[in-house]
Amino acid sequence: MKILILNGPNLNRLGTRKPEIYGRKTMAQILLDIQKRWPEVHFVYRQSNHEGELIDWVQSINDEMSGTDVLNDAPAALNDVLGVVINAGGYSHTSVALRDAVEECEVPVVEVHISDISKREAFRQVSLLTDVCAHSIIGHGTDGYQEAVEWLLGKTN
């Protein structure tokens, strides 16, 4: 069983970028906590500052032609993917193309926002992904990643 965790632009800076908003935990620390909590789950983590790369990763889940792990880790059945946790960063507010890819995804996608976007700048208050995701966790800090995994596991068990 596999869960993909995808992060968008600037999330490689977690722990150092605006810690008053995003906290001091690095993504490495967040992932370690997640793996410790669910050792039976194979987590595949990817981060990119490039919109097209995120779209490619989401689309690869449905790519029945590949016959390999969706991110080329190792041969595996595509039905092994339980779901996706995505924090698309700024692309949440701007990328119709990423929205379209998420909408087409055949497994549940859970959107995560570390901060409460409804209390941020006007341009951050609308996420284009919310209505095409199976679930959204907004404003729960970095704990939102664990909540998203918990939701996926509860949804798919």
Secondary structure, 3 states (H helix, E strand, C coil): CEEEEEECCCHHHCCCCCHHHHCCCCHHHHHHHHHHHCCCCEEEEEECCCHHHHHHHHHHCCCCCCCCCCCCCCCCCHHHEEEEEEECCCHHHHCHHHHHHHHHCCCCEEEEECCCHHHCCHHHCCCCCHHHCCEEEECCCCHHHHHHHHHHHHHHC
